[in-house]
C-alpha cells in the first residue's frame, strides 16, 4: 500500500508541514524544543497517523496545525494557503479531542449545533440532519452525554468535527477511552467513515495497532523528530532505525548484540552460530552491530544440524492460532522470542535452531541505532 485509497471529498485539501518547530520558554527555565523541524506532506483525502510514545511531540504538532499552539518557526499550508499565523477559528479545521469535550447540559443535537450557531452558519439544522443520518445516529439526538456509552460519545465527537465539512480533520487519541471490544469496533467504523467522507485526516495515537490498521501512511515520532514516514508495510518491513523497529511490531522485535563477518554478509550471535544477511555495505571484520529479528520472521526447527543459531527452549506458550517460544542462545544474555506455527509443540529444555531469511535480519549501528544496509 503506497498510495492513499480514499477518494478525497470536495472540501479535502492537502496539508504540508515544512521545518515546523515548537520551542517552549519561560523566565528562569531552560528552553525546551518539543518539535524539532518536522517536514510532512499529506495528500488530499489521505489518513496519516502520528505515532510515538508520550512526550514525543505528536499532540503538540496536532495543536499547531489546529491553531491551538503558536508556531515558533516553519510553515503550515492547507492546500495553497499558509495558515501558521492564522487564528484557529479561520482555519476551518475539524478537531476531535481525546476527552470528547461534550457539553453536559445539552443533548446531542444541541452539542452538534452549538458551534455552528456560534459562528452563525446558515443551514446549520440541515447540516446536522445530514451528518447524523449518514452516521446512523438519529436515535442519539435527544440524549444528553451522561446517557451515552463511550462509543456513542466518540461518535458524537466525530460528528461534531465532521459537520463543518472541514478541509482537514484532526483526531487526538480518538479511541483511548474505549474498552478493547469497543475500540476494535469503533476503529473499523472510523476507517469506513474516513473512506466514505474522504477527509484529509491526521490521527494522533500511541497505539501501534490503531496506527497500522487506520493509516494510509504513518509518521513515527520520537523526541520531537519524525523518525520515519511511510506506509504501514514500509515502516514494519523496512524500519529506518532501531527506535522504529522496536516501537512498531507485536510481539516486540528481538534486539541482540552481534558481530558482523564477511563484510556484513553474515552476523554471529553469541556462541550459537550465525545468520546470513542481505546487507550490501562493507563492515569491518568482527564489527559490533545490533541485530533485530522480528519473532514473526524467525523459525524454530529441531537441532539436527540445520543452518542458523543454536538455542535451548526455556518457555513455550501455545496460543491456539500460533505458539510463542522463548529460547536462550549461548553467550547471549537476553532471551529470544520466536513465533511458531499452531501445530508445532516444544518443551522447556528442547535443543533447537533459530533460522531467519537473510532479508529479514536487520542490522543497526551499535552506537547510533541507524540502519545498516
N, C-alpha and C positions, 0 to 999 in steps of 0.2 A: 504494500500500500504506500504509494509515493505521492499521490495526488488526493486532494480533498474530494470526496464523493458527493458532498452536499451541493444541491443546486442553490446558488445564492438567491436570497429574497430580493425583491425590487429595491428595498431600502438598504441592503447589506453593502458595506464598503470594506475595503482592505484597511489594515492597521499596520503602521510602520513605526518602530521604535529605533532611534538612532543615537547611539552613545549616551543612553539615558543614565543619569547619575542622581542619587539622592544622598545628601550628607546632612546629618543632624548635628547641631552645635548648640551649646549653652555656655553661659559665662561660668568660668571656673572648671569646666569639664573638657576633656579631650574630645575632639570631633570624631563622629562615628559615621562611616560611609556604609549605608545599608544596601545600596545598589551601586554597582561599580561599572558603569559603561555598557549597558545592555543594548544589543542590536537584535531586533526581531522583525521579520516581515511576514505578516499574517495575510493570507489571501482572502478575498471576499467569500463568505459562506463557509469558511474553514473553522473547525473547532480545535483550539490549541490549549493544552493543559500546561500550567506552570507547576512543576513537581519538584518537591525538595523538603528537607527537614525544617522544623520550626526555626525561625530566625534567619532563614536563607535569603529573604528579601522578596519573596513572591507576592505576599499581600501588599507590601509597600509599592511594588511595581503596579499591581492592580489599582491601588488607590491613586497613584499618579495618573494612570490612564483615565480614571473616573473624574479626576479633578479634585479629589479629596485630600491630596498631598501636593504641596508645591514641588516643582521640578528644580533641582539645583542647577543642572545643565543637561543639554541634549534636546532631542526633538521627539514629539509625538504627532503623527499625522494620521488622520482618519480620511481615507480617500486622498484627495489632493489638498486637504485643509490642515494647516498647522494649528494644533489645539493646546499645546503645552502651557500656554499662558492664558488660555480661555477659561472663564468661570465654569464650574461644573454644570450649572443649570443650562448653559448654552451649548453644551456638547451633545445633548440628546442621547446620552448613553443609558442603557438599561442595566441596573445593578441588582443582583440578588445577594443579600447578606447572609453570613453564616447563622446569625441569630434570628432570621426571618423578619424581625423588626415590624411586626403587625401591631396595629392599634387595638388594644383590648376592648375599649368601649364600642367599637364599630363592628358591624357584621362584615362578612367577606365582601359583599357588593360595595359597601361604603369604603372599605380598605382599598379596593381596586379603583374606585372613583376619586379618592381623596387627592392624589397627586395631579390627576388630570384637571379637576375642578380648581385646584390651587393655581394652576397655570392657565386657567380659563380656556382650555382646549375645547373647541366646538365639536359636537358629536360624541362627547365622552360616553354617554349612555350606550350608544350603538357600538362603540369600540369595546366596551366591557362585555356587552352581549355577545359580540362576535368571538372574542378570545375565550370566554367561558364555555361557549358552545363547542369550540374546537378542542378545548381541553376536557370536555365532558365533565364539567364541574358545576352545572346549574343547580344541582341539589345542595351545594355548599353555600350558595349566595346568602341565605338568611341566617346562617350560623355565625356565632362570634368565635374568635380564636380559641377561647377556653374549651369550646366544644369540638375542636378539631384534633385529629391524630397528628403525629409528627409528619407523616407522609402527606396528609392533607394540607398542613401548614406550608410544607415545602412547595406543594402545587400552587397554593395561593401566592406565595412569594415569587414563584416563577411567572405566574400570570401577571402580577403587578409589574414585573420587569418587561414582559413581552407586550403588554397592552400599549406601550408607547411606540411600537414598531421601530425599535432603535437601530441605528446603523451598526452598532457594536453592543453585544450583550456580555456583561461581566458577572461571573458567579464565584463567590468566595466560599470555599468548603461547603458546597451545596448539600452534601449528604452526611455531614459529620454527626448530626444529632439523631440519625435514624439507627434502629437496630439492624442486625445483619440481614434478616429476611426483607425488611422494608428497603434497606439500602440497595439490595440487588434489584428489586422491582422498580424502584424509582430511578435507578441508574439506567435501566433499559428504557423506561418511559422518557427520561431526559434525552437520551440518544435519539430516540424516534422523533421527539418533538423538534430537536435541533435539525434533524434531517428534513422534517416536513416544512419548518419555517425558513430554514436556510440562513439563519442569522450568523454573522461573524461572531464567534463566541470564544471567550477566554475563561477557563476554569482554573481556579487555584485549588490545589489539593496536596496533601502529604501522603495520600493513599495511592500506591503504585498500581493496584488493581483497578481503581477508579480511573486513573490517568490512562493506563494501557487500553482499557475497554472503551473509553469515551473518545479519546483524542484522534484526530487525523494526524497531528504531529504534537510532540511534547518537548518542552524546554526543561531540562533537568538543571536545577539551580543549587548552588552552594556558596555561602559566604558572599552573596551579592553578585555572583557571576554565573552566567549561563555556561554550564559545563558541556552540554551537547544539545543540539536542536535537530530533531529528525522524527521520522515515523516511529511508531512503537516497535516495529520489526527492526529498524536500523539501530535504535537505542539498545534493544535487548541483544541482538545478534552481533553488533559491531560497536561495543562501548568505546568511547573516546579515551577514557582514563579509568583508573581504579575506583574512584568515587562513584562514577556512573555504574560500573559493573557491580559494585557492592550494593548500591541503593536500589537498583532495578532487578527484580527477579526473586521468585519464591519457589522452592527453598533458596536461601541466600547462597551466592556463589562461594565456592571453596577458594580461600586465599592461602597460598603456600609459598614458602621460600624455595627457590630452586637455583640451579647452576646451569647456565647455558653451555652447550657444546656444539661443535660443527658449525661455528659461526651463527648459531641461533636455530639451526635446523632441528635440534633436539634439546631437551631440558631434563636434567637429572633431578629427581625428587628424593631427598634424604638418601637412605641406603636401599630404597625399594626398587630402583630401576629408573627408566626414563620414558618420556613421551616424545614422539616426533611432533614438530610444529611446522607451521607454514610461514614463519617469519622470514621475510626477504632481506632484512637488514643484516649487517655483519656485526656480530657481538664477539668481544674478546673471549679467549679461552677461559672457561670456568667463571664467566661473568655472573655476578649475583643478580638475579631477577626475581620479581614477584610473579607467581603463576596463578592464573584464575581458571577454575574449572567449574562450569555450571553442573549441578547434580544431574540435570536432565540430559546433559551431553555425555555423561560417563556411562560405562557399562561395567558390570561386575561379573567375572567369569571364574570358574574353578581354576585353582593354581596347578595347571598341568603343563607348564612351560610356555603359556601364551605370552606374547609381547605386551609389555605395559609395566605397571608399577605394582610390586608385590605388597600385600597388606594382610591384615587379620581382622575379621569381623568382630566388633565389640558389642554391637547392638543392632537389632533388626525389628522394624515396625512393619506389620502387614496392614495396609490401609485400604484393602479391598480392591480399589482401582489400580493401585500401584504399591510398591514397597519402598521403604527408606532404610538403607543400610548405612550404618556408621562404622567406619573402618579406621584402623591405626596403621600407619605406614612407618616402617623402621627409620629412625632418625628424624622424624617429623613430629613436632610437639602437638600440633593441633589435629583433631580428628578430621576425616574427610567424609562427606555425605554423598551417597550415590542413590539415584532413583532407579529402581529395578522394576521389571515387568511384573504384573499381578500374579503370574503363575510361578515365579521364582520364589524359593524359600532359602534362607540362610540361618545358621545358628551361631551364637557367640562362640568364638574360638575357631571358626572355619577359616582356612587359608584361602586366599583368592587373589585375583589380579584385577586392577582397575585399568580399563582402556578408555581412550577418547580419540575422536578423529583429529588429525593434525590441525585442521582449520578451526577447531573449537577449543584449542589450547591457547589461551590468551596469555601474552607476556607483557608485563608492565615494568617500568623503570623502578628499581627498588627504593630510590630516594624521592623522586618527584611524583610517582604514580602514573606518569604518562604512558600511553600505549606504545609498545614496540611492534613495528610492522615489518 
